[in-house]
Amino acid sequence: MNTENPVVAQYLLQNAIWWTESSGLDGFRVDTFPYVSREFWARWHAGLRKIYPRLTTIGEVFHPDASVTSFFARGQRQYDGIDTGVGTLFDYPLYFALRDVLLNGAPAGRITDVLRHDGLYTRPDQLVTFLGNHDVARFASAKGSSAAKLKMAFALTLTLRGIPQFYYGDEIGMPGGGDPDNRRDFPGGWREDTKNTFSATGADTRAAGSLLYVQTLLHLRHEHLALNSGRLWHLFSDENSYVFLRETEEERLMVIFHNSTQPRELRFTLADTPAQKAARVSRLFGEASTELSGKEVHIRAPAESVSIFSLD
């Protein structure tokens, strides 16, 4: 559609208002956001928010570089002086990094490289993080995937900054190649279905294990505000491991990600970090073990694992 035509632009705004009013929706997923002019998006968002000031919009900018995706973010007036007004964006740079690390053996530092660009956004904590969607092969069917790697993908998505989004079926390790194979029916929910994964007895062992893992992490995220909206601090990263801190005024949680097929031991100092006054560490999730000696932390991380500890 020719969004430069004022009649078309007015129609699209009125259509969005109709859908919002008729359905009571909370927000729009705005597909292929860069394909439409920034001027149109600025006026469209302004028109919507005159009526629905709390309406959310999420823009899709399918690109691995944060310097590109952030160009379209809200609060960014670029060379044209226009703020698109979009509520937030899908964090495609982090998506590409997570898949590259977990599926292709890229260094864990790829993740920190993306996070170092958070200053390009006004609200990086509101970026929508994800490990798959309807446009790509499912994580469980991607080359290099495994049950352990799928769990690590969920754990990172639920402990790093951002607002997590999960694609239906990924929580049970649902397979699927490229479009349309990645859009298979979810197994269950209808009387005619021979398999019902909604039932505790209907899921196979792998699906049930994956679902329980995700449910446990979701409960932790709900119970601990630091995982939900706490500040993120880097503590350690190298080829195979990344350790970071999520912090609020009330709590500090340390997340240990280890991507190697072999267990390892890590030692590093907490000096000059928000965790430097920690006197006690207690495990909340996972199989790793830790010890504090002064300002040094000693970690024993199992192979292909994510663990969460509380620092007091």
Summary of the structure (lengths in Angstrom):
residues: 312
radius of gyration: 21.3
end to end distance: 56.7
largest distance: 68.5
contacts: 956
relative contact order: 0.09
helix: 37%
strand: 21%
